[in-house]
Amino acid sequence: MTSRRRYLGDAAADVIEPLSALAETSTTPAAYRDALQRLGDRLANRMSESVDLKGKVVLVVAGVEDVDSLGSGFIDVLVHAGADVRLTCLWMDRKTLTIPDREEVANIIQEYMEPIPPHVDHFVVLKSIVSSSCTIRTSLLRMLDETDPERIHVASPVMLKGARKRLGAEFPMSVGDKFEYWILAVDAQADENGNVIPGVGGSVYQRMGFENQEDKNFYMPSLVEHRIMGRRAPTERPSL
């Protein structure tokens, strides 16, 4: 099957090279994570070039598999741009239902959420790839229970063609119209298993070195550990 990819914005080497590394099956888990970290950097730079982040509260939510790679690169740039970044990490169990129709659902089984102030300027859902809407929908619904941000962003290196329309249809117009997208490439095809081609080279879990979804959900990101230690007093215990 011949892949069809469209780059958005400046398709420079610092975008094409790490995206190619994700698609290459020989890329090691460590190099794969490094490529995602570089792409997180590029996504945040594009956002910071268009959005004034200095002094703004930015709530970033990401799945546990993305925090130490994509999330690390993204958050570093936001912090250097002067943003007050609050991180939420979600451990999600994703399933495919086949009755009555094929549908993907994602349930939150654990979360790490930093304090959210009364006013949030920007809410960012960060994902390594946007193909179906299930995990992004779950992330959005969870955080919209906590805050009503001025602006809502969806940031990802790769999106499957049509995913933007599907995600918008999951929400009322008053919410869906707020979505702003930061995407580096759009792919037009997926295989019979739902993997986008070339996408991010298959299952993100396996490419990062996790055995499966259960293994991924036992992982504690280093970035979360670091932020817990930086925010709590010596006698406090982390809330997970």
Backbone bond lengths (Angstrom), bond angles and torsions (degrees), N, CA, C in turn:
res aa  C-N    CA-C-N  psi(-1)  N-CA   C-N-CA  omega(-1)  CA-C   N-CA-C  phi
1 M - - - 1.471 - - 1.527 109.21 -
2 T 1.293 117.60 128.46 1.457 122.26 179.76 1.522 109.76 -84.10
3 S 1.310 116.14 128.35 1.457 119.95 -178.70 1.518 110.77 -82.50
4 R 1.325 114.75 150.28 1.450 120.61 176.53 1.518 108.11 -126.94
5 R 1.323 116.36 118.29 1.464 121.66 -176.81 1.520 109.53 -127.58
6 R 1.338 114.93 138.11 1.461 120.88 176.44 1.524 107.80 -121.90
7 Y 1.330 116.23 123.23 1.454 120.42 178.31 1.526 109.66 -85.60
8 L 1.325 115.67 141.46 1.456 121.34 178.81 1.519 109.05 -106.64
9 G 1.318 116.20 133.06 1.457 119.32 -179.25 1.513 111.14 76.58
10 D 1.308 115.30 -151.19 1.465 122.19 -175.77 1.531 109.98 -78.11
11 A 1.324 116.73 108.48 1.471 121.10 -179.62 1.523 109.51 -86.88
12 A 1.323 116.13 65.57 1.462 121.63 -178.76 1.529 109.77 -83.95
13 A 1.327 115.23 173.85 1.463 120.72 -177.94 1.522 112.10 -59.68
14 D 1.354 117.30 -33.47 1.461 119.43 -177.87 1.520 112.55 -72.10
15 V 1.331 117.31 -5.26 1.463 122.73 171.90 1.528 110.17 -105.70
16 I 1.318 116.91 -48.89 1.464 121.47 -175.19 1.523 111.88 -65.57
17 E 1.330 117.61 -42.59 1.472 120.36 -176.44 1.527 112.62 -63.07
18 P 1.341 119.63 -51.15 1.469 117.61 179.04 1.526 113.27 -67.84
19 L 1.334 118.37 -32.45 1.467 119.56 175.57 1.522 110.49 -64.83
20 S 1.319 117.11 -38.79 1.464 120.92 177.22 1.520 110.98 -65.88
21 A 1.331 117.03 -36.43 1.469 120.83 178.53 1.526 110.73 -64.08
22 L 1.325 117.07 -36.86 1.467 120.22 177.62 1.523 111.08 -64.22
23 A 1.320 116.29 -40.47 1.465 121.05 -176.54 1.524 112.64 -74.94
24 E 1.326 117.64 -23.31 1.468 121.93 -176.33 1.530 110.66 -76.91
25 T 1.337 116.78 121.44 1.465 120.94 -175.38 1.533 113.27 -66.15
26 S 1.324 117.98 -21.92 1.460 120.67 -178.41 1.527 113.17 -83.30
27 T 1.332 118.36 -5.86 1.464 121.87 179.83 1.524 110.18 -64.61
28 T 1.312 118.05 127.10 1.466 122.03 -179.36 1.531 110.04 -70.89
29 P 1.349 117.53 159.50 1.467 119.39 176.94 1.526 113.74 -54.88
30 A 1.350 116.77 -40.33 1.467 119.64 179.94 1.520 111.01 -64.93
31 A 1.342 117.35 -43.11 1.462 121.18 179.00 1.523 110.74 -69.32
32 Y 1.307 116.30 -32.42 1.469 121.42 177.66 1.534 110.07 -64.23
33 R 1.303 116.17 -46.81 1.465 120.06 178.31 1.532 111.11 -63.34
34 D 1.323 116.03 -39.79 1.463 120.35 178.23 1.529 110.93 -61.87
35 A 1.345 116.55 -40.86 1.469 120.06 178.85 1.525 110.25 -63.48
36 L 1.320 117.25 -41.55 1.465 120.24 177.75 1.528 111.43 -64.73
37 Q 1.333 116.50 -38.20 1.464 119.18 178.15 1.532 110.71 -61.92
38 R 1.332 116.34 -42.34 1.466 119.88 178.03 1.522 111.56 -64.87
39 L 1.324 116.89 -35.78 1.466 120.12 178.39 1.528 110.92 -71.08
40 G 1.335 117.09 -34.38 1.460 119.98 174.12 1.519 110.94 -61.65
41 D 1.328 116.05 -39.53 1.462 122.23 175.53 1.524 110.63 -59.86
42 R 1.344 117.12 -46.25 1.463 120.66 -178.28 1.529 111.25 -65.98
43 L 1.319 117.13 -41.20 1.468 120.43 178.89 1.524 110.94 -61.06
44 A 1.321 116.36 -46.26 1.458 119.95 -179.13 1.518 111.75 -67.14
45 N 1.332 117.20 -36.26 1.461 119.38 176.83 1.520 111.26 -63.41
46 R 1.325 116.78 -41.99 1.469 118.95 178.09 1.518 111.02 -62.90
47 M 1.319 115.89 -40.77 1.462 119.74 178.98 1.519 110.73 -65.49
48 S 1.335 117.42 -45.60 1.466 120.66 -176.89 1.522 112.45 -68.93
49 E 1.336 117.22 -23.66 1.464 120.48 176.78 1.524 111.79 -72.60
50 S 1.324 117.06 -22.58 1.466 121.55 -176.71 1.524 113.69 -109.70
51 V 1.327 116.42 -19.64 1.468 121.22 -175.08 1.525 109.16 -123.55
52 D 1.326 116.68 131.53 1.463 121.43 176.95 1.521 108.73 -75.50
53 L 1.331 117.15 111.30 1.464 121.71 -175.73 1.524 113.14 -105.68
54 K 1.311 117.45 -8.69 1.463 120.19 -175.70 1.528 110.61 -62.46
55 G 1.337 115.46 121.98 1.455 120.90 179.06 1.515 114.64 76.77
56 K 1.322 117.87 3.46 1.464 121.57 -177.52 1.524 110.66 -91.86
57 V 1.326 115.87 147.10 1.459 121.34 174.64 1.524 108.20 -85.89
58 V 1.339 115.56 120.08 1.463 121.14 -179.39 1.528 108.54 -119.55
59 L 1.292 115.90 115.77 1.461 121.87 177.51 1.521 108.78 -93.61
60 V 1.334 117.08 117.20 1.464 122.46 -179.37 1.520 108.82 -109.23
61 V 1.332 117.36 125.43 1.456 121.99 176.57 1.521 108.74 -118.52
62 A 1.346 115.79 134.07 1.460 120.89 -178.89 1.517 109.65 -147.82
63 G 1.326 116.16 153.90 1.444 121.10 173.21 1.513 110.59 -71.02
64 V 1.327 117.00 155.48 1.461 121.53 -175.43 1.524 111.98 -56.94
65 E 1.333 117.77 -32.44 1.464 120.70 -177.34 1.521 112.93 -70.10
66 D 1.340 117.48 -20.39 1.458 121.26 -174.88 1.527 114.39 -101.13
67 V 1.322 117.69 -11.47 1.469 120.60 -168.88 1.525 112.85 -65.55
68 D 1.337 117.80 -47.93 1.467 119.89 -174.52 1.526 114.06 -77.56
69 S 1.307 117.68 -10.36 1.464 120.82 -178.15 1.528 109.76 -113.66
70 L 1.297 116.12 -84.83 1.468 121.22 179.10 1.529 111.28 -56.23
71 G 1.324 115.93 -45.10 1.464 120.36 -177.63 1.509 113.36 -65.44
72 S 1.331 116.93 -39.91 1.465 120.67 -179.39 1.524 111.25 -61.46
73 G 1.346 116.09 -47.23 1.462 119.70 179.20 1.509 112.35 -64.46
74 F 1.315 116.73 -39.88 1.460 122.06 -178.28 1.527 111.22 -67.21
75 I 1.326 116.57 -47.89 1.462 120.67 -175.61 1.524 111.47 -68.29
76 D 1.319 118.05 -37.57 1.469 120.79 178.50 1.526 111.49 -56.00
77 V 1.327 116.19 -44.22 1.467 120.15 -179.18 1.526 110.31 -66.82
78 L 1.325 117.28 -42.40 1.463 120.36 -179.81 1.521 111.65 -61.95
79 V 1.323 116.26 -41.00 1.466 120.41 179.14 1.526 110.33 -64.00
80 H 1.325 116.70 -43.09 1.464 120.04 178.58 1.524 111.99 -67.34
81 A 1.343 116.71 -22.93 1.464 120.45 176.54 1.525 111.72 -81.90
82 G 1.329 117.00 -1.81 1.458 121.04 175.77 1.510 115.00 95.02
83 A 1.341 117.73 11.49 1.467 120.76 -178.98 1.526 111.05 -80.26
84 D 1.323 115.53 149.58 1.460 122.62 171.19 1.530 105.91 -92.87
85 V 1.338 116.76 97.98 1.465 121.56 -172.06 1.522 110.69 -92.09
86 R 1.317 116.33 128.75 1.457 123.13 173.45 1.533 107.70 -115.05
87 L 1.317 116.73 126.43 1.460 121.84 -174.81 1.517 111.78 -103.27
88 T 1.325 115.36 137.03 1.464 122.00 167.23 1.523 107.50 -122.74
89 C 1.324 116.16 127.11 1.466 122.28 177.64 1.522 108.09 -112.62
90 L 1.324 116.42 130.29 1.462 121.52 -177.83 1.527 110.36 -116.53
91 W 1.310 115.52 131.32 1.461 122.17 170.41 1.534 105.89 -97.27
92 M 1.315 118.02 116.30 1.458 121.20 -174.08 1.522 112.17 -121.77
93 D 1.319 114.70 143.75 1.462 122.29 174.56 1.532 107.43 -104.79
94 R 1.307 115.22 116.23 1.467 120.81 -174.83 1.519 110.02 -106.14
95 K 1.330 115.86 131.45 1.458 121.18 -179.04 1.528 110.03 -133.03
96 T 1.330 115.11 154.66 1.453 121.38 174.74 1.522 108.63 -110.13
97 L 1.311 115.96 118.22 1.466 121.49 177.22 1.522 108.76 -92.94
98 T 1.303 116.38 143.63 1.476 119.93 -178.97 1.520 112.85 -117.74
99 I 1.341 117.76 -0.41 1.462 121.18 -179.30 1.519 108.66 -123.23
100 P 1.356 119.05 128.27 1.469 126.97 -4.87 1.533 112.81 -77.12
101 D 1.345 117.07 -26.24 1.463 121.30 178.45 1.520 108.94 -127.19
102 R 1.330 116.13 162.48 1.464 120.99 177.88 1.528 109.55 -65.20
103 E 1.322 116.09 123.58 1.461 121.15 180.00 1.518 109.14 -148.69
104 E 1.321 116.22 137.26 1.453 121.34 177.93 1.523 109.90 -99.38
105 V 1.327 115.57 134.88 1.462 120.88 178.92 1.521 108.58 -129.84
106 A 1.321 116.56 152.28 1.463 121.79 179.06 1.524 108.75 -133.75
107 N 1.325 115.97 126.22 1.458 121.60 179.08 1.524 109.69 -112.22
108 I 1.330 116.77 136.30 1.462 122.02 177.99 1.519 108.51 -80.18
109 I 1.342 117.40 123.58 1.455 120.88 -179.81 1.530 111.99 -107.18
110 Q 1.331 117.12 -14.99 1.470 122.23 177.66 1.523 108.15 -163.99
111 E 1.319 116.28 152.02 1.465 119.10 179.08 1.520 111.44 -149.14
112 Y 1.315 114.68 151.15 1.461 122.90 169.46 1.521 105.53 -120.13
113 M 1.320 116.53 120.48 1.459 120.30 -176.31 1.524 110.01 -130.50
114 E 1.321 116.47 120.80 1.452 120.39 176.31 1.528 109.84 -77.77
115 P 1.333 117.39 156.84 1.474 120.58 -177.70 1.532 111.60 -53.89
116 I 1.323 114.71 134.26 1.466 120.88 -179.56 1.522 108.58 -107.76
117 P 1.334 118.18 120.24 1.463 120.65 -179.56 1.526 110.87 -70.99
118 P 1.328 117.18 166.70 1.462 120.10 -179.03 1.525 113.72 -58.01
119 H 1.345 116.03 -33.92 1.465 119.09 -179.60 1.524 109.78 -115.56
120 V 1.332 115.82 126.70 1.460 122.56 176.01 1.520 108.45 -117.82
121 D 1.327 116.27 124.03 1.466 120.14 -178.62 1.528 111.53 -78.22
122 H 1.344 116.01 -45.69 1.464 120.33 -175.66 1.525 110.37 -134.79
123 F 1.309 115.24 134.63 1.458 121.97 174.14 1.525 107.35 -116.71
124 V 1.349 116.74 123.26 1.465 121.81 -176.92 1.520 109.92 -118.54
125 V 1.331 116.64 122.85 1.456 121.32 169.03 1.523 107.30 -94.57
126 L 1.326 116.22 118.90 1.459 122.15 -175.31 1.518 109.24 -108.65
127 K 1.345 116.08 128.06 1.476 120.32 -175.78 1.513 108.89 -146.10
128 S 1.344 116.94 141.27 1.458 120.71 -178.56 1.526 112.46 -66.72
129 I 1.341 117.53 -29.87 1.460 120.96 175.19 1.522 108.61 -154.24
130 V 1.322 116.14 142.88 1.459 121.67 177.36 1.522 107.49 -112.08
131 S 1.332 115.55 108.64 1.466 119.52 178.08 1.521 109.34 -122.70
132 S 1.331 116.89 -67.71 1.462 119.77 170.94 1.527 107.74 -91.17
133 S 1.312 116.21 175.19 1.462 119.28 -175.91 1.519 112.80 -101.49
134 C 1.353 119.04 -1.26 1.465 119.57 -164.94 1.530 113.88 -65.12
135 T 1.344 119.26 -51.27 1.460 118.96 -176.37 1.528 111.70 -71.54
136 I 1.320 117.39 -34.94 1.469 119.84 177.67 1.526 109.79 -68.34
137 R 1.318 116.95 -41.59 1.466 120.66 176.80 1.528 110.44 -58.84
138 T 1.344 116.29 -45.81 1.464 120.15 179.69 1.529 110.95 -61.88
139 S 1.334 117.15 -43.66 1.465 121.23 179.23 1.521 111.43 -62.62
140 L 1.316 116.00 -44.55 1.462 120.30 -179.94 1.522 111.40 -63.08
141 L 1.319 116.76 -47.15 1.462 120.04 -177.95 1.531 110.87 -63.12
142 R 1.346 116.25 -39.23 1.468 118.96 -179.85 1.513 110.55 -63.24
143 M 1.315 118.09 -45.27 1.454 119.97 -175.32 1.527 112.58 -78.70
144 L 1.324 117.52 -28.57 1.463 119.15 176.69 1.524 111.46 -70.87
145 D 1.332 116.23 -14.84 1.464 119.85 170.29 1.524 111.38 -71.36
146 E 1.341 116.48 -22.59 1.459 121.85 -174.46 1.519 113.66 -99.86
147 T 1.334 117.10 -27.28 1.464 119.57 -172.51 1.520 111.56 -155.19
148 D 1.319 115.79 159.95 1.461 122.56 175.16 1.531 107.18 -120.89
149 P 1.320 117.15 85.26 1.469 120.71 -173.74 1.525 112.22 -71.72
150 E 1.330 115.18 156.72 1.454 119.26 176.23 1.525 111.39 -66.98
151 R 1.341 116.04 -41.48 1.464 120.20 -177.39 1.522 110.18 -134.43
152 I 1.338 116.34 144.20 1.462 123.02 -179.01 1.524 108.86 -119.97
153 H 1.338 115.99 128.58 1.459 121.24 -177.40 1.523 110.63 -122.40
154 V 1.320 116.20 143.24 1.456 122.87 170.91 1.532 106.53 -116.68
155 A 1.329 116.25 119.58 1.468 120.74 -175.75 1.523 110.24 -122.56
156 S 1.339 115.92 128.70 1.459 120.74 -179.11 1.520 109.65 -160.53
157 P 1.334 118.06 145.23 1.463 119.25 176.24 1.518 113.42 -63.33
158 V 1.351 116.81 -37.11 1.459 120.94 -173.46 1.532 110.97 -134.76
159 M 1.318 114.95 139.43 1.462 120.41 175.12 1.528 109.19 -130.88
160 L 1.321 116.27 141.29 1.460 121.44 173.73 1.526 108.81 -79.70
161 K 1.307 116.48 135.92 1.457 121.15 179.04 1.528 110.13 -53.94
162 G 1.319 116.52 131.41 1.453 121.72 179.91 1.518 114.35 94.54
163 A 1.344 117.95 -14.23 1.460 120.85 -177.38 1.525 111.90 -66.89
164 R 1.318 115.80 -33.93 1.468 119.67 179.39 1.528 110.90 -61.50
165 K 1.313 116.38 -43.58 1.470 120.76 179.45 1.522 110.67 -66.38
166 R 1.340 116.61 -40.91 1.464 120.17 -179.92 1.526 111.46 -64.81
167 L 1.329 116.93 -40.56 1.459 120.01 179.38 1.519 110.93 -66.56
168 G 1.321 117.17 -44.07 1.460 120.37 179.57 1.515 112.94 -60.11
169 A 1.343 116.31 -32.31 1.461 120.88 -178.54 1.526 112.36 -71.60
170 E 1.344 117.21 -13.80 1.462 120.99 -178.96 1.533 112.33 -78.94
171 F 1.326 117.57 -11.35 1.456 121.11 -173.02 1.529 110.81 -128.37
172 P 1.339 116.79 155.57 1.463 118.73 173.53 1.523 110.44 -62.39
173 M 1.316 116.78 156.05 1.450 121.76 -175.93 1.534 112.08 -56.30
174 S 1.340 116.98 -33.74 1.466 120.78 -178.45 1.522 111.83 -62.87
175 V 1.340 117.12 -26.04 1.459 121.63 177.30 1.526 110.28 -95.76
176 G 1.330 116.95 -49.09 1.460 121.27 -177.25 1.517 113.36 -58.55
177 D 1.327 117.32 -32.98 1.459 120.60 -179.95 1.526 112.48 -68.97
178 K 1.336 117.47 -15.24 1.466 121.13 179.17 1.528 112.48 -81.56
179 F 1.328 117.77 -18.06 1.459 120.54 -172.11 1.525 112.06 -63.97
180 E 1.328 114.91 129.59 1.461 121.77 172.71 1.524 107.06 -120.08
181 Y 1.330 116.75 133.95 1.455 121.12 -172.50 1.522 111.60 -109.82
182 W 1.343 114.55 135.89 1.463 122.07 174.79 1.526 106.16 -122.59
183 I 1.315 115.58 99.44 1.460 123.35 -172.62 1.525 108.14 -129.07
184 L 1.334 116.84 140.20 1.458 121.00 179.88 1.525 112.87 -94.90
185 A 1.336 117.19 -31.91 1.462 120.34 -178.56 1.526 109.98 -150.94
186 V 1.337 115.40 147.23 1.462 121.81 176.54 1.523 108.08 -118.82
187 D 1.335 116.24 125.61 1.463 121.93 177.31 1.515 109.47 -104.61
188 A 1.337 115.95 146.65 1.459 120.53 -171.50 1.518 114.07 -99.71
189 Q 1.341 118.07 -7.89 1.461 119.35 -171.94 1.514 112.69 -133.37
190 A 1.337 114.49 154.03 1.458 122.15 172.02 1.527 107.97 -137.36
191 D 1.348 116.39 152.62 1.461 119.01 -179.87 1.529 110.71 -85.35
192 E 1.340 116.16 -174.37 1.467 120.49 -175.37 1.526 112.68 -67.12
193 N 1.337 117.53 -17.63 1.463 121.58 177.76 1.526 112.73 -94.24
194 G 1.315 116.35 1.83 1.452 120.42 179.03 1.508 114.27 88.73
195 N 1.345 118.25 2.99 1.466 120.85 177.98 1.525 109.78 -77.67
196 V 1.322 116.22 128.75 1.460 121.41 -179.51 1.522 109.17 -71.92
197 I 1.340 115.74 142.58 1.470 122.13 -178.30 1.527 109.99 -115.57
198 P 1.362 119.21 123.44 1.462 126.72 -7.93 1.519 114.03 -75.00
199 G 1.342 116.69 -19.07 1.459 120.16 176.68 1.507 112.77 54.42
200 V 1.341 115.34 -130.03 1.463 120.85 177.89 1.522 109.93 -114.15
201 G 1.334 115.57 27.55 1.456 120.37 172.78 1.509 115.42 80.82
202 G 1.340 117.58 25.78 1.459 120.53 178.74 1.517 112.23 110.27
203 S 1.330 116.60 -146.25 1.462 122.13 -179.27 1.520 110.75 -74.08
204 V 1.317 116.28 121.24 1.465 120.97 179.60 1.527 110.55 -59.64
205 Y 1.337 117.44 -38.63 1.464 120.30 -178.08 1.527 111.14 -57.21
206 Q 1.339 116.47 -53.43 1.459 120.07 -178.53 1.531 111.88 -66.92
207 R 1.336 117.10 -39.13 1.461 119.91 -178.65 1.524 111.58 -64.67
208 M 1.336 117.35 -28.36 1.464 120.78 178.30 1.520 112.66 -83.87
209 G 1.332 116.33 -8.66 1.452 119.29 177.65 1.513 114.94 105.96
210 F 1.342 117.94 1.46 1.457 120.42 174.99 1.529 109.04 -79.37
211 E 1.332 116.22 146.13 1.464 119.22 179.54 1.529 111.04 -70.98
212 N 1.323 116.06 -39.82 1.455 121.18 -176.64 1.524 108.58 -165.49
213 Q 1.318 116.33 -173.29 1.464 120.98 -178.59 1.529 111.52 -63.89
214 E 1.336 117.15 -39.41 1.459 120.37 179.84 1.524 110.50 -62.88
215 D 1.322 117.00 -42.80 1.457 121.95 177.83 1.529 110.07 -60.78
216 K 1.322 115.93 -43.35 1.470 120.94 178.37 1.526 111.20 -59.60
217 N 1.311 117.43 -37.67 1.462 120.64 -176.51 1.524 113.83 -78.90
218 F 1.349 117.92 -2.68 1.457 121.35 171.91 1.527 111.24 -97.81
219 Y 1.317 116.72 -0.33 1.464 120.93 -175.19 1.527 111.02 -84.90
220 M 1.326 115.93 136.58 1.468 121.87 173.50 1.525 108.18 -109.71
221 P 1.331 118.68 111.25 1.467 120.71 -178.93 1.529 112.44 -60.60
222 S 1.313 115.31 141.07 1.464 120.49 177.54 1.523 110.99 -61.58
223 L 1.333 116.45 -36.61 1.468 119.75 -179.80 1.527 110.79 -63.78
224 V 1.323 117.38 -39.26 1.471 120.57 177.28 1.522 109.92 -64.38
225 E 1.336 117.13 -46.27 1.467 120.18 178.62 1.528 110.80 -57.79
226 H 1.330 116.35 -43.91 1.464 121.23 -179.17 1.531 110.93 -62.88
227 R 1.323 116.38 -42.66 1.462 119.20 -177.61 1.524 111.57 -73.35
228 I 1.326 117.57 -31.64 1.463 120.33 174.28 1.529 109.87 -62.05
229 M 1.319 116.41 -48.59 1.459 120.41 -178.44 1.518 111.78 -65.11
230 G 1.332 116.73 -31.35 1.452 120.10 -179.21 1.508 113.70 -78.20
231 R 1.329 117.80 -21.72 1.463 120.88 -174.70 1.518 114.32 -102.31
232 R 1.316 117.56 -25.76 1.464 117.43 -174.15 1.519 112.16 -94.95
233 A 1.326 115.18 155.00 1.460 121.10 172.32 1.525 107.97 -76.44
234 P 1.347 117.75 161.62 1.465 120.52 -175.61 1.527 114.33 -56.48
235 T 1.340 118.38 -29.28 1.461 120.25 -176.59 1.534 112.40 -92.27
236 E 1.343 117.95 -6.09 1.460 119.61 -178.02 1.520 111.02 -81.48
237 R 1.336 115.63 154.66 1.447 120.31 176.81 1.526 107.42 -115.49
238 P 1.347 118.56 140.18 1.459 120.83 -178.48 1.509 112.00 -64.59
239 S 1.319 116.27 143.12 1.467 122.13 177.37 1.510 108.84 -97.68
240 L 1.332 116.38 112.26 1.466 121.95 -179.00 1.507 110.39 -127.69
